[in-house]
Amino acid sequence: MTQVFNFSAGPAMMPKAVLEQAQAELLNWQEQQTSVMEVSHRGKLFIELITQADKDFRELYNIPENYKILFLQGGARGQFAAIPMNLIGEKGKALYLTSGHWSATAAKEARLFCEIDEINILEQSDTLKVANLDFSNVAEQYDYVHYCPNETISGVEIFDVPNVGNSVLVADMSSNILSREIDISKFGIIYAGAQKNLGPAGITIVIVREDLIGKARKSTPSIWNYEVQAKSDSMINTPPTFAWYLCSLVFKHLLKEGGVKAVEQRNQAKAKLLYDYLDQSEFYRNTVAIENRSLMNITFTTGNDELNAKFVKDATANGLQALKGHKVLGGMRASIYNAMPIEGVQALIAFMQKFAEENK
Ligand SMILES: *Cc1c(COP(=O)(O)O)cnc(C)c1O
């Protein structure tokens, strides 16, 4: 059997060591003679699990004490609605910076709940580029400013943190959480669906500064209310215990691997390898400006739809899975999240070379 590498954008590959551990303790977790998914979420052992997960995640991502970490359901899309419900206050208005599909989708959902202004920060010429990030002169009018630092579909990443003055910065980090070091204190809220860089689908992490908790509008459903969830340790209803458990194993695994600093170095090395290859190739191209090239999702095309389809088909036959680009964009996309080993990128480049040679 040839070795398979899974480039899926999400749900995405998990670290092999984590899957092996989950498999090894599936039928007998913590000497209970049951699996972790069959025990009470309020039992001592499960509470120990989530307490340790909170501690490990804080250590990994260097999260200051005045932030709470919530483990919720409903995915990133649930948060698209929860954020305006929890944050709209005195000013009655939010600012949405749009740079692609996900930031625009978040803005659209927010319109159901509040008045928003939108600013398109993506400059589209020969390349996709994010321009000015200084909003300090306008941000004061808004209860918060929302953006998406990694647009998963186009592969556009924003490395500088927008300046929003005294307003509250909210970030959808679904596809780049834990991928590189960041200064959490610049953010009011960071949220992410787990299924790209944290664990399996079904659980959503919300890192929220404490002073932003307790402002939800009255009609906010309890499951979306940060205050209710924070007070009940994210257990206002039965949480997705198995997904939470898998996330806890991923955190331990990343700590063992050297933490986010080491993860970032590996991610930089993987992305550089692929972008360097793309840049010298006359067969493939990537159209994102160098300063906004995602470390996580790398898009490329041959410029020919038929050839792209053949590429995806042949790659799959060679053990390189899920390279088809998102349907709104076409082409190819290699998602190389934390769990992708450098060998996967090397195998992809070797295949790309061979394919280019045979199809030029
Ligand atoms: C995948 C993704 C989403 C959607 O996440 P769900 O958990 O399916 O709601 C939102 N934002 C970004 C940046 C994503 O990558």
The ligand as a MOL file (V3000), in Angstrom:
LIG
                    3D

  0  0  0     0  0            999 V3000
M  V30 BEGIN CTAB
M  V30 COUNTS 15 15 0 0 0
M  V30 BEGIN ATOM
M  V30 1 C -14.3040 25.9750 8.0600 0
M  V30 2 C -14.4540 27.3930 8.3970 0
M  V30 3 C -15.6500 27.9300 8.8820 0
M  V30 4 C -16.8980 27.0850 9.0320 0
M  V30 5 O -16.7900 26.3010 10.1540 0
M  V30 6 P -18.0260 25.4200 10.7020 0
M  V30 7 O -17.4580 24.8580 11.9520 0
M  V30 8 O -18.3520 24.4190 9.6460 0
M  V30 9 O -19.1590 26.3570 10.9560 0
M  V30 10 C -15.6980 29.2520 9.2280 0
M  V30 11 N -14.6090 30.0420 9.1200 0
M  V30 12 C -13.4390 29.5770 8.6450 0
M  V30 13 C -12.2720 30.4890 8.5470 0
M  V30 14 C -13.3270 28.2440 8.2750 0
M  V30 15 O -12.1560 27.7730 7.8090 0
M  V30 END ATOM
M  V30 BEGIN BOND
M  V30 1 1 1 2
M  V30 2 1 2 3
M  V30 3 2 2 14
M  V30 4 1 3 4
M  V30 5 2 3 10
M  V30 6 1 4 5
M  V30 7 1 5 6
M  V30 8 2 6 7
M  V30 9 1 6 8
M  V30 10 1 6 9
M  V30 11 1 10 11
M  V30 12 2 11 12
M  V30 13 1 12 13
M  V30 14 1 12 14
M  V30 15 1 14 15
M  V30 END BOND
M  V30 END CTAB
M  END
